[in-house]
Amino acid sequence: MKKILLSLLISFCAILTAQSVNLDSLYKCLDKEINSSSIYVTEHENKISTLKKMLEEVEDGKEKYNISYKIFKEYKSFINDSALTYIEKCIDYADKINRKDLSDNCKSLLAFQCSTAGMYTESLDILRSINKRNLKKEDLGNYYIAFNHVYGELSYYTQLNHLRAFYADKANAYRDSVFYTVDPSSEDYLLKKETQLVNENRLEEALKVNDERLKKVTYGTHEYAIVSYYRSQIFRSMNQLDSVKCWLALSAISDIRNSVMDHASLWNLADLLNKDGDLDRSYKYIKLSWNETTVFNARVRSWLASPILSMIDNKYQTSIKERNEKLRTFVIVISVLSVLLLIGVFYVNHQRKKLSMARNQMKIINNQLKELNDELSTVNDNLDKSNHDLSVVNEKLSHSNSRLNESNRVKEEYIGRFLSLCSIYIDKLDGFRKQVNKKMKNNEMEQLFQLTKSLDFREKELTELYSNFDDAFLHLFPNFVEEFNALLKEDSKITLTDVNILTTELRIFALIRLGIDDSSKIADFLHYSVNTIYNYRARVKNNANGNREDFERRVRSIGLTFEK
């Protein structure tokens, strides 16, 4: 299954050379391998332990050499100090069985390992101690490769221009010796050829050579990781950054699977992701790369990775501080809103109690007035004119009581709905608080930022508020629209597309019907400017059927339950 997945990833990278694709799937695969890295390391250590037990059990010198050489190969990219120890053991065992050819070949490998770790003086001393006449033709390649590598490293890292040129000439001379010595179809030959073409900026030719190398290796092996890394460097020279990231990721996956601690792919990828602003992932990769480089214990690798680690770590710490500041701000805002809402609920409840007391007082007054009216009717039964006057007074009082009763009914209805809305908004605020708390706990800062940034929540709540207002008002005054249209000219009547939703003009005059006639208060409720509200009122009054100055008074009389 893993081989199939890796093959698909290879296809991705082939596509990248022609067009850009989303690299997230590849990063997720790498993240998964990183999470399993400890398992791969344990398996690798178990393999080495098995070889060490075999070494303790054998007595034959040639067998000891062969097993020590296998252990060296396992340590070569795993732990540098141990690799040096076991290649030196190989030299000792080769000397004991009088195999000078094996001993000198191992010295070439020892010199290469020293130069990999930055031990350039030691590497040159070892190589100069070798008599190349004792080497077989197939071992001369390792000898020249070691010389080419150490001089190439010296040329790359020296700060002196004249020495850089000198070392580069030496490296090129030994590279030519490699070409002369090894098989042109071998990995050693193709690698040196590819490097030469890249240095000469012949990138298309270098890519073709890399294609040949890629065909010779198996997906997921350490050799495949090496070829993938060099391929990424070709694309880097071509400035094809998506392809660079793809091949670095594939190289890093193979390195992790093979417990390779001496690698450059992961910290190079971390550097690119840092430049792209992906701090979380780049920090994760550079930390792992630094830890593995520390295990390998080669100072030159630490020199290369430490500036990138320092830069990414500084950016990451700064990002954490900024997120914490935003988080504290969100908590404070939510806390303040909660307090304000609680104060609002307390105030509404207090006003409701006062309204209930006033209603009871009004009922007492009404009863007293009724009793007084009855007494006056009995006393003045024979006084027609006085009785008529009292009847008029009583009728006016009845009208006033009707208005008060209606006012009480409207207030009771709206207070009930207001308290219900307060309860709903408290639940919504608590839900929002829980959602924020959850995202804070899960460190989902980007989602939290997007959640609080959006204005959709405000627009949705305004729509729900107006819907509740329309529903409550039409419940109290079911014939409001018909009676309102009766006050307008025939060609100016308002038609609703939805019988349950009022237009802006109808909402304005619905508020006026409820006793709110201040344009600034209406504007605050409907979220319009005062000028807009004024223009709406003027336009509707201009279309009044009758005296426009008397229009709003007639609107306030809509729905009354007594005769005017």
QUICORGI-V796017 format. One record per residue. N is the residue number from 1. RES is the residue in one letter. SS is DSSP state (hx for helix, st for strand, lp for the rest). PSI is psi as a letter, one per 30 degrees, with the letter a starting at -180 (* if undefined). BURIAL is # if it has 16 or more other C-alpha atoms within 10 Angstrom, else .. Layout:
BEGIN
n:res:ss:psi:burial
N:RES:SS:PSI:BURIAL
N:RES:SS:PSI:BURIAL
END
This chain:
BEGIN
n:res:ss:psi:burial
1:M:lp:e:.
2:K:hx:e:.
3:K:hx:e:.
4:I:hx:e:.
5:L:hx:e:.
6:L:hx:e:#
7:S:hx:e:.
8:L:hx:e:.
9:L:hx:e:#
10:I:hx:e:#
11:S:hx:e:.
12:F:hx:e:#
13:C:hx:e:#
14:A:hx:e:.
15:I:hx:e:.
16:L:hx:f:#
17:T:lp:f:.
18:A:lp:e:.
19:Q:lp:l:.
20:S:lp:k:.
21:V:lp:l:.
22:N:lp:k:.
23:L:lp:g:#
24:D:hx:e:.
25:S:hx:e:.
26:L:hx:e:#
27:Y:hx:e:#
28:K:hx:e:.
29:C:hx:e:#
30:L:hx:e:#
31:D:hx:e:#
32:K:hx:e:.
33:E:hx:e:#
34:I:hx:e:#
35:N:hx:f:.
36:S:lp:g:.
37:S:hx:e:#
38:S:hx:e:.
39:I:hx:e:.
40:Y:hx:e:#
41:V:hx:e:#
42:T:hx:e:.
43:E:hx:e:.
44:H:hx:e:#
45:E:hx:e:#
46:N:hx:e:.
47:K:hx:e:.
48:I:hx:e:#
49:S:hx:e:.
50:T:hx:e:.
51:L:hx:e:#
52:K:hx:e:.
53:K:hx:e:.
54:M:hx:e:.
55:L:hx:e:#
56:E:hx:f:.
57:E:hx:f:.
58:V:lp:l:.
59:E:lp:f:.
60:D:lp:k:.
61:G:hx:e:.
62:K:hx:e:#
63:E:hx:e:.
64:K:hx:e:#
65:Y:hx:e:#
66:N:hx:e:.
67:I:hx:e:#
68:S:hx:e:#
69:Y:hx:e:#
70:K:hx:e:#
71:I:hx:e:#
72:F:hx:e:#
73:K:hx:e:.
74:E:hx:e:#
75:Y:hx:f:#
76:K:lp:e:#
77:S:lp:g:#
78:F:lp:d:#
79:I:lp:j:#
80:N:hx:e:#
81:D:hx:e:#
82:S:hx:e:#
83:A:hx:e:#
84:L:hx:e:#
85:T:hx:e:.
86:Y:hx:f:#
87:I:hx:f:#
88:E:hx:e:#
89:K:hx:e:#
90:C:hx:e:#
91:I:hx:e:#
92:D:hx:e:#
93:Y:hx:e:#
94:A:hx:e:#
95:D:hx:e:#
96:K:hx:f:.
97:I:lp:g:.
98:N:lp:h:.
99:R:lp:i:.
100:K:hx:e:#
101:D:hx:e:#
102:L:hx:e:#
103:S:hx:e:#
104:D:hx:e:#
105:N:hx:e:#
106:C:hx:e:#
107:K:hx:e:#
108:S:hx:e:#
109:L:hx:e:#
110:L:hx:e:#
111:A:hx:e:#
112:F:hx:e:#
113:Q:hx:e:#
114:C:hx:e:#
115:S:hx:e:#
116:T:hx:e:#
117:A:lp:g:#
118:G:lp:g:#
119:M:lp:i:#
120:Y:hx:e:#
121:T:hx:e:.
122:E:hx:e:.
123:S:hx:e:#
124:L:hx:e:#
125:D:hx:e:.
126:I:hx:e:#
127:L:hx:e:#
128:R:hx:f:.
129:S:lp:f:.
130:I:lp:k:#
131:N:lp:j:.
132:K:hx:f:#
133:R:hx:f:.
134:N:hx:f:#
135:L:lp:k:#
136:K:lp:l:.
137:K:hx:e:.
138:E:hx:f:.
139:D:hx:f:#
140:L:hx:e:#
141:G:hx:e:#
142:N:hx:e:#
143:Y:hx:e:#
144:Y:hx:e:#
145:I:hx:e:#
146:A:hx:e:#
147:F:hx:e:#
148:N:hx:e:#
149:H:hx:e:#
150:V:hx:e:#
151:Y:hx:e:#
152:G:hx:e:#
153:E:hx:e:#
154:L:hx:e:#
155:S:hx:e:#
156:Y:hx:e:.
157:Y:hx:f:.
158:T:lp:k:.
159:Q:lp:f:.
160:L:lp:k:.
161:N:hx:e:.
162:H:hx:e:.
163:L:hx:e:.
164:R:hx:e:#
165:A:hx:e:.
166:F:hx:e:.
167:Y:hx:e:#
168:A:hx:e:#
169:D:hx:e:#
170:K:hx:e:#
171:A:hx:e:#
172:N:hx:e:#
173:A:hx:e:.
174:Y:hx:f:#
175:R:hx:e:#
176:D:hx:e:#
177:S:hx:e:#
178:V:hx:e:#
179:F:hx:e:#
180:Y:hx:f:.
181:T:hx:e:#
182:V:lp:l:#
183:D:lp:k:.
184:P:lp:f:.
185:S:lp:g:.
186:S:lp:l:.
187:E:hx:e:#
188:D:hx:e:#
189:Y:hx:e:#
190:L:hx:e:#
191:L:hx:e:#
192:K:hx:e:#
193:K:hx:e:#
194:E:hx:e:#
195:T:hx:e:#
196:Q:hx:e:.
197:L:hx:e:#
198:V:hx:e:#
199:N:hx:f:.
200:E:lp:g:.
201:N:lp:g:.
202:R:lp:i:.
203:L:hx:e:#
204:E:hx:e:.
205:E:hx:e:.
206:A:hx:e:#
207:L:hx:e:#
208:K:hx:e:.
209:V:hx:e:#
210:N:hx:e:#
211:D:hx:e:.
212:E:hx:e:.
213:R:hx:e:#
214:L:hx:e:#
215:K:hx:f:.
216:K:hx:f:.
217:V:lp:l:#
218:T:lp:k:.
219:Y:lp:k:#
220:G:lp:f:#
221:T:lp:l:#
222:H:hx:e:#
223:E:hx:e:#
224:Y:hx:e:#
225:A:hx:e:#
226:I:hx:e:#
227:V:hx:e:#
228:S:hx:e:#
229:Y:hx:e:#
230:Y:hx:e:#
231:R:hx:e:#
232:S:hx:e:#
233:Q:hx:e:#
234:I:hx:e:#
235:F:hx:f:#
236:R:hx:e:.
237:S:hx:f:.
238:M:lp:f:.
239:N:lp:h:.
240:Q:lp:i:#
241:L:hx:e:#
242:D:hx:e:#
243:S:hx:e:#
244:V:hx:e:#
245:K:hx:e:#
246:C:hx:e:#
247:W:hx:e:#
248:L:hx:e:#
249:A:hx:e:#
250:L:hx:e:#
251:S:hx:e:#
252:A:hx:e:#
253:I:hx:e:#
254:S:hx:e:#
255:D:hx:e:#
256:I:hx:e:#
257:R:hx:f:#
258:N:lp:g:#
259:S:lp:h:#
260:V:lp:k:#
261:M:lp:f:#
262:D:lp:i:#
263:H:lp:l:#
264:A:lp:f:#
265:S:hx:e:#
266:L:hx:e:#
267:W:hx:f:#
268:N:hx:e:#
269:L:hx:e:#
270:A:hx:e:#
271:D:hx:e:#
272:L:hx:e:#
273:L:hx:e:#
274:N:hx:e:#
275:K:hx:f:.
276:D:hx:f:.
277:G:lp:g:.
278:D:lp:i:.
279:L:hx:e:#
280:D:hx:e:#
281:R:hx:e:#
282:S:hx:e:#
283:Y:hx:e:#
284:K:hx:e:.
285:Y:hx:e:#
286:I:hx:e:#
287:K:hx:e:#
288:L:hx:e:#
289:S:hx:e:#
290:W:hx:e:#
291:N:hx:e:.
292:E:hx:e:#
293:T:hx:e:#
294:T:hx:e:#
295:V:hx:e:.
296:F:hx:e:#
297:N:lp:h:#
298:A:lp:j:#
299:R:hx:f:.
300:V:hx:e:#
301:R:hx:e:#
302:S:hx:e:#
303:W:hx:e:.
304:L:hx:e:.
305:A:hx:f:#
306:S:hx:e:.
307:P:hx:e:.
308:I:hx:e:#
309:L:hx:e:#
310:S:hx:e:.
311:M:hx:e:.
312:I:hx:e:#
313:D:hx:e:#
314:N:hx:e:.
315:K:hx:e:#
316:Y:hx:e:#
317:Q:hx:e:.
318:T:hx:e:.
319:S:hx:e:.
320:I:hx:e:.
321:K:hx:e:.
322:E:hx:e:.
323:R:hx:e:#
324:N:hx:e:.
325:E:hx:e:.
326:K:hx:e:.
327:L:hx:e:#
328:R:hx:e:.
329:T:hx:e:.
330:F:hx:e:#
331:V:hx:e:.
332:I:hx:e:.
333:V:hx:e:.
334:I:hx:e:#
335:S:hx:e:.
336:V:hx:e:.
337:L:hx:e:.
338:S:hx:e:#
339:V:hx:e:.
340:L:hx:e:.
341:L:hx:e:#
342:L:hx:e:.
343:I:hx:e:.
344:G:hx:e:.
345:V:hx:e:#
346:F:hx:e:.
347:Y:hx:e:.
348:V:hx:e:#
349:N:hx:e:.
350:H:hx:e:.
351:Q:hx:e:.
352:R:hx:e:#
353:K:hx:e:.
354:K:hx:e:.
355:L:hx:e:#
356:S:hx:e:.
357:M:hx:e:.
358:A:hx:e:.
359:R:hx:e:.
360:N:hx:e:.
361:Q:hx:e:.
362:M:hx:e:.
363:K:hx:e:.
364:I:hx:e:.
365:I:hx:e:.
366:N:hx:e:.
367:N:hx:e:.
368:Q:hx:e:.
369:L:hx:e:.
370:K:hx:e:.
371:E:hx:e:.
372:L:hx:e:.
373:N:hx:e:#
374:D:hx:e:.
375:E:hx:e:.
376:L:hx:e:.
377:S:hx:e:#
378:T:hx:e:.
379:V:hx:e:.
380:N:lp:h:.
381:D:lp:e:.
382:N:lp:f:.
383:L:lp:j:.
384:D:hx:e:.
385:K:hx:e:.
386:S:hx:e:.
387:N:hx:e:#
388:H:hx:e:.
389:D:hx:e:.
390:L:hx:e:#
391:S:hx:e:.
392:V:hx:e:.
393:V:hx:e:.
394:N:hx:e:.
395:E:hx:e:.
396:K:hx:e:.
397:L:hx:e:.
398:S:hx:e:#
399:H:hx:e:#
400:S:hx:e:.
401:N:hx:e:.
402:S:hx:e:.
403:R:hx:e:.
404:L:hx:e:.
405:N:hx:e:.
406:E:hx:e:#
407:S:hx:e:.
408:N:hx:e:#
409:R:hx:e:.
410:V:hx:e:#
411:K:hx:e:.
412:E:hx:e:.
413:E:hx:e:.
414:Y:hx:e:#
415:I:hx:e:#
416:G:hx:e:.
417:R:hx:e:.
418:F:hx:e:#
419:L:hx:e:.
420:S:hx:e:.
421:L:hx:e:.
422:C:hx:e:#
423:S:hx:e:.
424:I:hx:e:.
425:Y:hx:e:.
426:I:hx:e:#
427:D:hx:e:.
428:K:hx:e:.
429:L:hx:e:#
430:D:hx:e:.
431:G:hx:e:.
432:F:hx:e:.
433:R:hx:e:#
434:K:hx:e:.
435:Q:hx:e:.
436:V:hx:e:#
437:N:hx:e:.
438:K:hx:e:.
439:K:hx:e:#
440:M:hx:e:#
441:K:hx:e:.
442:N:lp:g:.
443:N:lp:h:.
444:E:lp:i:.
445:M:hx:e:#
446:E:hx:e:.
447:Q:hx:e:.
448:L:hx:e:#
449:F:hx:e:#
450:Q:hx:e:.
451:L:hx:e:.
452:T:hx:f:.
453:K:hx:e:.
454:S:lp:k:.
455:L:lp:g:.
456:D:hx:e:.
457:F:hx:e:.
458:R:hx:e:.
459:E:hx:e:.
460:K:hx:e:.
461:E:hx:e:.
462:L:hx:e:.
463:T:hx:e:.
464:E:hx:e:.
465:L:hx:e:.
466:Y:hx:e:#
467:S:hx:e:.
468:N:hx:e:.
469:F:hx:e:#
470:D:hx:e:#
471:D:hx:e:#
472:A:hx:e:#
473:F:hx:e:#
474:L:hx:f:#
475:H:hx:e:.
476:L:hx:e:#
477:F:lp:i:#
478:P:lp:f:.
479:N:lp:g:.
480:F:hx:e:#
481:V:hx:e:#
482:E:hx:e:.
483:E:hx:e:#
484:F:hx:e:#
485:N:hx:f:#
486:A:hx:f:.
487:L:lp:f:#
488:L:st:l:#
489:K:lp:l:.
490:E:hx:e:.
491:D:hx:g:.
492:S:hx:g:.
493:K:lp:k:#
494:I:lp:k:#
495:T:lp:k:.
496:L:lp:k:.
497:T:lp:f:.
498:D:lp:k:.
499:V:lp:f:.
500:N:lp:f:.
501:I:lp:k:#
502:L:lp:l:#
503:T:lp:l:.
504:T:hx:e:.
505:E:hx:e:.
506:L:hx:e:#
507:R:hx:e:#
508:I:hx:e:#
509:F:hx:f:#
510:A:hx:e:#
511:L:hx:e:#
512:I:hx:e:#
513:R:hx:e:#
514:L:lp:f:.
515:G:lp:g:.
516:I:lp:j:.
517:D:lp:g:.
518:D:lp:j:.
519:S:hx:e:#
520:S:hx:e:#
521:K:hx:e:.
522:I:hx:e:#
523:A:hx:e:#
524:D:hx:e:.
525:F:hx:e:.
526:L:hx:f:#
527:H:lp:h:.
528:Y:lp:l:.
529:S:lp:l:.
530:V:hx:e:#
531:N:hx:e:.
532:T:hx:e:.
533:I:hx:e:#
534:Y:hx:e:#
535:N:hx:e:.
536:Y:hx:e:#
537:R:hx:e:#
538:A:hx:e:.
539:R:hx:e:.
540:V:hx:e:#
541:K:hx:e:#
542:N:hx:f:#
543:N:lp:g:#
544:A:st:k:#
545:N:lp:i:.
546:G:lp:a:.
547:N:lp:j:.
548:R:hx:f:#
549:E:hx:f:.
550:D:hx:g:.
551:F:hx:e:#
552:E:hx:e:#
553:R:hx:e:.
554:R:hx:e:.
555:V:hx:e:#
556:R:hx:f:#
557:S:lp:f:.
558:I:lp:k:#
559:G:lp:g:.
560:L:lp:k:.
561:T:lp:g:.
562:F:lp:l:.
563:E:lp:k:.
564:K:lp:*:.
END
